[in-house]
Amino acid sequence: MHSIEYDLAVSRLRELRAEADADARARRLRAARRWARRAEYATRRAARASAAVR
């Protein structure tokens, strides 16, 4: 009986870790997209500023 409970607990922990890893990957992906968007905006802003100076 103890072995079955242990196996269930280990299985559940494995599932929770997998969910946590997936959540972390999703957060990193969202952050990367956000930073890429900010970099693109900054590039455009710099180009406009450079064009205004000429």
HELIX and SHEET records of a PDB file:
HELIX    1   1 HIS A    2  VAL A   53  1                                  52    
END                                                                             
